[in-house]
């Protein structure tokens, strides 16, 4: 078996993803996110749910994958998704879309948070979210 890590072509944070019924390879992303205000008007934290969409190539073999969320300065892990078993791509050179539905997450305070994609517990890619 080849031991090649998949290559992440895109890693997007968004509110939701819908699959087009007439063309399952076509995805509709809603509410692309790079900044977030998870506090209510009273200053209390609220729980946030969102999606992480990954598009991968070189997915030669399937395996366990998850998303962790950690605070930038302290490296404190605030969330770990359930583990998904990713299936190998029929053609590893084509894009494979992988969706994680994340949450609910409670961000403890404003700052920078990394969403990290792990494959076989190895960090493959990360995307930054600013919480204000």
PyMOL commands that place a pseudoatom at each C-alpha (Angstrom):
pseudoatom trace, name=CA, resn=UNK, resi=1, chain=A, elem=C, hetatm=0, pos=[0.000, 0.000, 0.000]
pseudoatom trace, name=CA, resn=UNK, resi=2, chain=A, elem=C, hetatm=0, pos=[1.237, 3.482, -0.829]
pseudoatom trace, name=CA, resn=UNK, resi=3, chain=A, elem=C, hetatm=0, pos=[1.908, 5.653, 2.187]
pseudoatom trace, name=CA, resn=UNK, resi=4, chain=A, elem=C, hetatm=0, pos=[1.262, 9.007, 0.573]
pseudoatom trace, name=CA, resn=UNK, resi=5, chain=A, elem=C, hetatm=0, pos=[-0.545, 11.765, 2.429]
pseudoatom trace, name=CA, resn=UNK, resi=6, chain=A, elem=C, hetatm=0, pos=[-3.435, 13.313, 0.523]
pseudoatom trace, name=CA, resn=UNK, resi=7, chain=A, elem=C, hetatm=0, pos=[-2.895, 16.822, -0.762]
pseudoatom trace, name=CA, resn=UNK, resi=8, chain=A, elem=C, hetatm=0, pos=[-5.402, 19.433, 0.380]
pseudoatom trace, name=CA, resn=UNK, resi=9, chain=A, elem=C, hetatm=0, pos=[-6.324, 21.660, -2.553]
pseudoatom trace, name=CA, resn=UNK, resi=10, chain=A, elem=C, hetatm=0, pos=[-9.020, 23.568, -0.635]
pseudoatom trace, name=CA, resn=UNK, resi=11, chain=A, elem=C, hetatm=0, pos=[-10.040, 23.793, 3.017]
pseudoatom trace, name=CA, resn=UNK, resi=12, chain=A, elem=C, hetatm=0, pos=[-13.055, 26.034, 3.542]
pseudoatom trace, name=CA, resn=UNK, resi=13, chain=A, elem=C, hetatm=0, pos=[-15.047, 26.959, 6.655]
pseudoatom trace, name=CA, resn=UNK, resi=14, chain=A, elem=C, hetatm=0, pos=[-18.697, 27.742, 6.022]
pseudoatom trace, name=CA, resn=UNK, resi=15, chain=A, elem=C, hetatm=0, pos=[-22.150, 27.675, 7.596]
pseudoatom trace, name=CA, resn=UNK, resi=16, chain=A, elem=C, hetatm=0, pos=[-23.495, 24.827, 5.468]
pseudoatom trace, name=CA, resn=UNK, resi=17, chain=A, elem=C, hetatm=0, pos=[-22.929, 22.743, 2.329]
pseudoatom trace, name=CA, resn=UNK, resi=18, chain=A, elem=C, hetatm=0, pos=[-25.657, 21.306, 0.110]
pseudoatom trace, name=CA, resn=UNK, resi=19, chain=A, elem=C, hetatm=0, pos=[-25.150, 18.680, -2.572]
pseudoatom trace, name=CA, resn=UNK, resi=20, chain=A, elem=C, hetatm=0, pos=[-26.849, 19.436, -5.878]
pseudoatom trace, name=CA, resn=UNK, resi=21, chain=A, elem=C, hetatm=0, pos=[-29.495, 16.708, -6.390]
pseudoatom trace, name=CA, resn=UNK, resi=22, chain=A, elem=C, hetatm=0, pos=[-29.124, 16.657, -10.164]
pseudoatom trace, name=CA, resn=UNK, resi=23, chain=A, elem=C, hetatm=0, pos=[-25.299, 16.603, -10.050]
pseudoatom trace, name=CA, resn=UNK, resi=24, chain=A, elem=C, hetatm=0, pos=[-23.808, 15.177, -6.819]
pseudoatom trace, name=CA, resn=UNK, resi=25, chain=A, elem=C, hetatm=0, pos=[-20.325, 16.434, -7.781]
pseudoatom trace, name=CA, resn=UNK, resi=26, chain=A, elem=C, hetatm=0, pos=[-21.629, 20.007, -7.617]
pseudoatom trace, name=CA, resn=UNK, resi=27, chain=A, elem=C, hetatm=0, pos=[-21.638, 21.527, -4.117]
pseudoatom trace, name=CA, resn=UNK, resi=28, chain=A, elem=C, hetatm=0, pos=[-23.269, 24.725, -2.904]
pseudoatom trace, name=CA, resn=UNK, resi=29, chain=A, elem=C, hetatm=0, pos=[-21.486, 26.455, -0.023]
pseudoatom trace, name=CA, resn=UNK, resi=30, chain=A, elem=C, hetatm=0, pos=[-23.393, 28.865, 2.209]
pseudoatom trace, name=CA, resn=UNK, resi=31, chain=A, elem=C, hetatm=0, pos=[-21.898, 31.503, 4.462]
pseudoatom trace, name=CA, resn=UNK, resi=32, chain=A, elem=C, hetatm=0, pos=[-18.154, 31.278, 3.852]
pseudoatom trace, name=CA, resn=UNK, resi=33, chain=A, elem=C, hetatm=0, pos=[-16.480, 32.091, 7.193]
pseudoatom trace, name=CA, resn=UNK, resi=34, chain=A, elem=C, hetatm=0, pos=[-13.130, 33.632, 8.137]
pseudoatom trace, name=CA, resn=UNK, resi=35, chain=A, elem=C, hetatm=0, pos=[-14.340, 35.840, 10.997]
pseudoatom trace, name=CA, resn=UNK, resi=36, chain=A, elem=C, hetatm=0, pos=[-16.904, 35.000, 13.637]
pseudoatom trace, name=CA, resn=UNK, resi=37, chain=A, elem=C, hetatm=0, pos=[-18.707, 36.774, 16.453]
pseudoatom trace, name=CA, resn=UNK, resi=38, chain=A, elem=C, hetatm=0, pos=[-19.922, 33.971, 18.735]
pseudoatom trace, name=CA, resn=UNK, resi=39, chain=A, elem=C, hetatm=0, pos=[-21.021, 36.262, 21.569]
pseudoatom trace, name=CA, resn=UNK, resi=40, chain=A, elem=C, hetatm=0, pos=[-24.579, 37.340, 22.217]
pseudoatom trace, name=CA, resn=UNK, resi=41, chain=A, elem=C, hetatm=0, pos=[-25.373, 41.032, 22.651]
pseudoatom trace, name=CA, resn=UNK, resi=42, chain=A, elem=C, hetatm=0, pos=[-25.075, 40.465, 26.420]
pseudoatom trace, name=CA, resn=UNK, resi=43, chain=A, elem=C, hetatm=0, pos=[-21.493, 39.199, 25.994]
pseudoatom trace, name=CA, resn=UNK, resi=44, chain=A, elem=C, hetatm=0, pos=[-22.307, 35.550, 26.731]
pseudoatom trace, name=CA, resn=UNK, resi=45, chain=A, elem=C, hetatm=0, pos=[-20.788, 32.792, 24.588]
pseudoatom trace, name=CA, resn=UNK, resi=46, chain=A, elem=C, hetatm=0, pos=[-23.112, 30.859, 22.325]
pseudoatom trace, name=CA, resn=UNK, resi=47, chain=A, elem=C, hetatm=0, pos=[-22.574, 27.493, 20.734]
pseudoatom trace, name=CA, resn=UNK, resi=48, chain=A, elem=C, hetatm=0, pos=[-21.533, 27.562, 17.082]
pseudoatom trace, name=CA, resn=UNK, resi=49, chain=A, elem=C, hetatm=0, pos=[-21.947, 24.883, 14.426]
pseudoatom trace, name=CA, resn=UNK, resi=50, chain=A, elem=C, hetatm=0, pos=[-20.291, 25.038, 11.026]
pseudoatom trace, name=CA, resn=UNK, resi=51, chain=A, elem=C, hetatm=0, pos=[-18.863, 22.922, 8.218]
pseudoatom trace, name=CA, resn=UNK, resi=52, chain=A, elem=C, hetatm=0, pos=[-15.342, 22.220, 7.026]
pseudoatom trace, name=CA, resn=UNK, resi=53, chain=A, elem=C, hetatm=0, pos=[-15.161, 21.298, 3.355]
pseudoatom trace, name=CA, resn=UNK, resi=54, chain=A, elem=C, hetatm=0, pos=[-11.953, 19.724, 2.105]
pseudoatom trace, name=CA, resn=UNK, resi=55, chain=A, elem=C, hetatm=0, pos=[-11.038, 18.956, -1.474]
pseudoatom trace, name=CA, resn=UNK, resi=56, chain=A, elem=C, hetatm=0, pos=[-8.236, 16.435, -1.680]
pseudoatom trace, name=CA, resn=UNK, resi=57, chain=A, elem=C, hetatm=0, pos=[-6.130, 14.820, -4.366]
pseudoatom trace, name=CA, resn=UNK, resi=58, chain=A, elem=C, hetatm=0, pos=[-3.758, 11.857, -4.156]
pseudoatom trace, name=CA, resn=UNK, resi=59, chain=A, elem=C, hetatm=0, pos=[-6.179, 9.972, -1.929]
pseudoatom trace, name=CA, resn=UNK, resi=60, chain=A, elem=C, hetatm=0, pos=[-4.680, 6.569, -2.715]
pseudoatom trace, name=CA, resn=UNK, resi=61, chain=A, elem=C, hetatm=0, pos=[-5.927, 4.788, 0.376]
pseudoatom trace, name=CA, resn=UNK, resi=62, chain=A, elem=C, hetatm=0, pos=[-8.739, 5.352, 2.817]
pseudoatom trace, name=CA, resn=UNK, resi=63, chain=A, elem=C, hetatm=0, pos=[-8.221, 6.013, 6.465]
pseudoatom trace, name=CA, resn=UNK, resi=64, chain=A, elem=C, hetatm=0, pos=[-9.345, 7.767, 9.632]
pseudoatom trace, name=CA, resn=UNK, resi=65, chain=A, elem=C, hetatm=0, pos=[-9.578, 11.550, 9.560]
pseudoatom trace, name=CA, resn=UNK, resi=66, chain=A, elem=C, hetatm=0, pos=[-10.831, 14.235, 11.902]
pseudoatom trace, name=CA, resn=UNK, resi=67, chain=A, elem=C, hetatm=0, pos=[-10.814, 17.957, 12.581]
pseudoatom trace, name=CA, resn=UNK, resi=68, chain=A, elem=C, hetatm=0, pos=[-9.446, 19.505, 15.739]
pseudoatom trace, name=CA, resn=UNK, resi=69, chain=A, elem=C, hetatm=0, pos=[-9.862, 23.131, 16.774]
pseudoatom trace, name=CA, resn=UNK, resi=70, chain=A, elem=C, hetatm=0, pos=[-7.227, 24.778, 18.896]
pseudoatom trace, name=CA, resn=UNK, resi=71, chain=A, elem=C, hetatm=0, pos=[-6.510, 28.255, 20.212]
pseudoatom trace, name=CA, resn=UNK, resi=72, chain=A, elem=C, hetatm=0, pos=[-3.481, 29.885, 18.557]
pseudoatom trace, name=CA, resn=UNK, resi=73, chain=A, elem=C, hetatm=0, pos=[-1.590, 31.364, 21.522]
pseudoatom trace, name=CA, resn=UNK, resi=74, chain=A, elem=C, hetatm=0, pos=[-2.051, 28.590, 24.086]
pseudoatom trace, name=CA, resn=UNK, resi=75, chain=A, elem=C, hetatm=0, pos=[-2.398, 25.664, 21.644]
pseudoatom trace, name=CA, resn=UNK, resi=76, chain=A, elem=C, hetatm=0, pos=[-5.341, 24.556, 23.817]
pseudoatom trace, name=CA, resn=UNK, resi=77, chain=A, elem=C, hetatm=0, pos=[-7.585, 22.083, 22.017]
pseudoatom trace, name=CA, resn=UNK, resi=78, chain=A, elem=C, hetatm=0, pos=[-11.211, 23.176, 22.348]
pseudoatom trace, name=CA, resn=UNK, resi=79, chain=A, elem=C, hetatm=0, pos=[-12.858, 20.683, 20.001]
pseudoatom trace, name=CA, resn=UNK, resi=80, chain=A, elem=C, hetatm=0, pos=[-12.248, 17.314, 18.344]
pseudoatom trace, name=CA, resn=UNK, resi=81, chain=A, elem=C, hetatm=0, pos=[-14.666, 16.017, 15.719]
pseudoatom trace, name=CA, resn=UNK, resi=82, chain=A, elem=C, hetatm=0, pos=[-15.769, 12.438, 15.477]
pseudoatom trace, name=CA, resn=UNK, resi=83, chain=A, elem=C, hetatm=0, pos=[-13.435, 10.358, 13.340]
pseudoatom trace, name=CA, resn=UNK, resi=84, chain=A, elem=C, hetatm=0, pos=[-14.564, 9.837, 9.752]
pseudoatom trace, name=CA, resn=UNK, resi=85, chain=A, elem=C, hetatm=0, pos=[-13.352, 6.900, 7.708]
pseudoatom trace, name=CA, resn=UNK, resi=86, chain=A, elem=C, hetatm=0, pos=[-12.419, 8.401, 4.357]
pseudoatom trace, name=CA, resn=UNK, resi=87, chain=A, elem=C, hetatm=0, pos=[-12.748, 6.081, 1.368]
pseudoatom trace, name=CA, resn=UNK, resi=88, chain=A, elem=C, hetatm=0, pos=[-10.004, 5.988, -1.276]
pseudoatom trace, name=CA, resn=UNK, resi=89, chain=A, elem=C, hetatm=0, pos=[-10.733, 7.899, -4.466]
pseudoatom trace, name=CA, resn=UNK, resi=90, chain=A, elem=C, hetatm=0, pos=[-11.597, 5.920, -7.611]
pseudoatom trace, name=CA, resn=UNK, resi=91, chain=A, elem=C, hetatm=0, pos=[-8.969, 8.014, -9.369]
pseudoatom trace, name=CA, resn=UNK, resi=92, chain=A, elem=C, hetatm=0, pos=[-6.516, 9.548, -6.880]
pseudoatom trace, name=CA, resn=UNK, resi=93, chain=A, elem=C, hetatm=0, pos=[-5.720, 12.405, -9.272]
pseudoatom trace, name=CA, resn=UNK, resi=94, chain=A, elem=C, hetatm=0, pos=[-9.302, 13.708, -9.247]
pseudoatom trace, name=CA, resn=UNK, resi=95, chain=A, elem=C, hetatm=0, pos=[-10.641, 15.965, -6.495]
pseudoatom trace, name=CA, resn=UNK, resi=96, chain=A, elem=C, hetatm=0, pos=[-12.366, 14.171, -3.638]
pseudoatom trace, name=CA, resn=UNK, resi=97, chain=A, elem=C, hetatm=0, pos=[-14.693, 16.336, -1.530]
pseudoatom trace, name=CA, resn=UNK, resi=98, chain=A, elem=C, hetatm=0, pos=[-14.811, 15.534, 2.190]
pseudoatom trace, name=CA, resn=UNK, resi=99, chain=A, elem=C, hetatm=0, pos=[-17.286, 17.274, 4.511]
pseudoatom trace, name=CA, resn=UNK, resi=100, chain=A, elem=C, hetatm=0, pos=[-17.095, 17.572, 8.289]
pseudoatom trace, name=CA, resn=UNK, resi=101, chain=A, elem=C, hetatm=0, pos=[-20.019, 19.033, 10.225]
pseudoatom trace, name=CA, resn=UNK, resi=102, chain=A, elem=C, hetatm=0, pos=[-18.461, 20.638, 13.281]
pseudoatom trace, name=CA, resn=UNK, resi=103, chain=A, elem=C, hetatm=0, pos=[-19.955, 21.559, 16.596]
pseudoatom trace, name=CA, resn=UNK, resi=104, chain=A, elem=C, hetatm=0, pos=[-21.411, 22.722, 18.643]
pseudoatom trace, name=CA, resn=UNK, resi=105, chain=A, elem=C, hetatm=0, pos=[-18.267, 24.602, 19.685]
pseudoatom trace, name=CA, resn=UNK, resi=106, chain=A, elem=C, hetatm=0, pos=[-18.029, 27.153, 22.454]
pseudoatom trace, name=CA, resn=UNK, resi=107, chain=A, elem=C, hetatm=0, pos=[-15.140, 29.544, 21.822]
pseudoatom trace, name=CA, resn=UNK, resi=108, chain=A, elem=C, hetatm=0, pos=[-13.912, 30.559, 25.292]
pseudoatom trace, name=CA, resn=UNK, resi=109, chain=A, elem=C, hetatm=0, pos=[-12.730, 34.051, 24.289]
pseudoatom trace, name=CA, resn=UNK, resi=110, chain=A, elem=C, hetatm=0, pos=[-11.878, 36.214, 21.268]
pseudoatom trace, name=CA, resn=UNK, resi=111, chain=A, elem=C, hetatm=0, pos=[-8.723, 35.327, 19.366]
pseudoatom trace, name=CA, resn=UNK, resi=112, chain=A, elem=C, hetatm=0, pos=[-7.318, 33.151, 16.596]
pseudoatom trace, name=CA, resn=UNK, resi=113, chain=A, elem=C, hetatm=0, pos=[-8.347, 29.511, 16.290]
pseudoatom trace, name=CA, resn=UNK, resi=114, chain=A, elem=C, hetatm=0, pos=[-6.877, 26.875, 13.998]
pseudoatom trace, name=CA, resn=UNK, resi=115, chain=A, elem=C, hetatm=0, pos=[-9.070, 24.230, 12.373]
pseudoatom trace, name=CA, resn=UNK, resi=116, chain=A, elem=C, hetatm=0, pos=[-6.698, 21.335, 11.705]
pseudoatom trace, name=CA, resn=UNK, resi=117, chain=A, elem=C, hetatm=0, pos=[-7.358, 18.416, 9.340]
pseudoatom trace, name=CA, resn=UNK, resi=118, chain=A, elem=C, hetatm=0, pos=[-5.732, 15.206, 10.560]
pseudoatom trace, name=CA, resn=UNK, resi=119, chain=A, elem=C, hetatm=0, pos=[-5.347, 12.002, 8.553]
pseudoatom trace, name=CA, resn=UNK, resi=120, chain=A, elem=C, hetatm=0, pos=[-4.106, 8.968, 10.487]
pseudoatom trace, name=CA, resn=UNK, resi=121, chain=A, elem=C, hetatm=0, pos=[-3.496, 11.433, 13.378]
pseudoatom trace, name=CA, resn=UNK, resi=122, chain=A, elem=C, hetatm=0, pos=[-1.012, 13.388, 11.228]
pseudoatom trace, name=CA, resn=UNK, resi=123, chain=A, elem=C, hetatm=0, pos=[-1.708, 17.097, 10.730]
pseudoatom trace, name=CA, resn=UNK, resi=124, chain=A, elem=C, hetatm=0, pos=[-2.167, 17.631, 7.007]
pseudoatom trace, name=CA, resn=UNK, resi=125, chain=A, elem=C, hetatm=0, pos=[-3.686, 21.133, 6.689]
pseudoatom trace, name=CA, resn=UNK, resi=126, chain=A, elem=C, hetatm=0, pos=[-5.056, 23.959, 8.793]
pseudoatom trace, name=CA, resn=UNK, resi=127, chain=A, elem=C, hetatm=0, pos=[-7.302, 26.977, 8.344]
pseudoatom trace, name=CA, resn=UNK, resi=128, chain=A, elem=C, hetatm=0, pos=[-7.434, 30.040, 10.578]
pseudoatom trace, name=CA, resn=UNK, resi=129, chain=A, elem=C, hetatm=0, pos=[-10.628, 31.503, 12.072]
pseudoatom trace, name=CA, resn=UNK, resi=130, chain=A, elem=C, hetatm=0, pos=[-10.720, 34.868, 13.823]
pseudoatom trace, name=CA, resn=UNK, resi=131, chain=A, elem=C, hetatm=0, pos=[-13.170, 35.072, 16.714]
pseudoatom trace, name=CA, resn=UNK, resi=132, chain=A, elem=C, hetatm=0, pos=[-14.042, 38.638, 17.723]
for i in range(1, 132): cmd.bond("trace and resi %d" % i, "trace and resi %d" % (i + 1))
show_as sticks, trace
zoom trace
